[in-house]
Structures are given as structure tokens and as C-alpha cells.
């Protein structure tokens, strides 16, 4: 419990607050803690969702880039494999 809250409760008891008033204070403290937790939880979930969407987007970009790179690599390999045959054909003429 926060020291300030603890001190406020202690002062309230010393001032003679009744039991229902202390119950209201206790409920308020509990609800404040729970709402703080829920806000932090929602923020973390939102961060995780944003990270997942970013990851999915980057994964798709990487897959596209890899496919393009492999296509270029295959085209260059095919072209380079034909060079000796072209060179021999030109030399024989």
C-alpha cells in the first residue's frame, strides 16, 4: 500500500471516522489499484497487438523480397549457364 494512503487512513481513524466511512475509503483504494492494473494491462495488450501487426507486415515484406531475390538469382544463373554455349557458337563461326 502506498505510504500516503496508509497515512491518510491512519489520520482518518485518529480523527474518529466511522466504520462505513473506512469501508468507502478501502473500496476506493481497491478500485484505484484495480483500475491502475487494468489500464496497464490494456496498454500492454495494445503494444503487443501493434508489435504483432508490425511483425506480420515485416514478414510479408521479407517473403516478397526473398521471392524476388530468388527469381533474380535463377535468371542470372540461367543466363550465366548459357554464356559458354554462346561463346562457343560465336567462336565456331
N, C-alpha and C positions, 0 to 999 in steps of 0.2 A: 504494500500500500504506500502511496505517496506520502512523504512526511508532512506535507502541508495539509492533506486530507486528514491524516491522523491527528494533527494538532487542532484542526477545526472541530473534529468530533470530540476531542478531549475538552476543549473550551466550551463546547455546547453542553456537554454533560456537567461540567463545573457550573455553568450558568443555570442549570436546572431544566434543561429540555425534557419534555415528556417522552415516554416510550414511543408513541406514534410518530413524533417528530424525528426521533432517531431512526425509526424504520424508514421514513421517507428519505432521510439522508443516506441510509445504507442502500436503498433501492436505487437512488440517484447515482451513487458511486458504482454500483454493479452495472447499471445500464451504460454509464460512461465508459467503463472498461470494455464491455461487450461491443459497444458501437465503435470504439477505437480499434478493437480487433477486427471487426467486420470491414471497416474502411481499409485497414492494412491488407486484409485477405483479398478484397476486391481489387485493390491496386496491384497486388502481386499476380492475381489471375489475369488481369488486363495486360500486364507486362509479358507474361508467359504466352498469351494469345498472340500478341504483337510479334514476339520472337518466333513463334511457330510460323506465322504468316511470312515473316522475313526469310526464314529458313526454307520454306516451301518455294518461295519466289527465287531464291538463290540456287536451289537445287534444280529448278526448271531451267534457269539460265545456264547452269553448268552442263546439264544434259544436252541442251541445244548446242552449246559451244563444243562439246565433245563430239557430237554427231557431225558438225561442220568440219572440225579438225580431222576426224577420221575420213570423211569424204575427200577432203583436200589431199590427205596422205595417200589414199588409194589412187586418186587421179595422178598424183606425181609419181607414184611407184609404177603405175601402168605406163605413163609417158616415158619414164626412165628405162623401163624394160624394152621399149620399142626402139630406143636410140641405137643400140648396136646393129639391129636389123636395118635401120635406115642408113646407117653409116656404111655397112657392107654393100647395100644396094647402090649407093652413090659411088662407092669405090669400084664396083664391078662395071659401071657404065663407062 
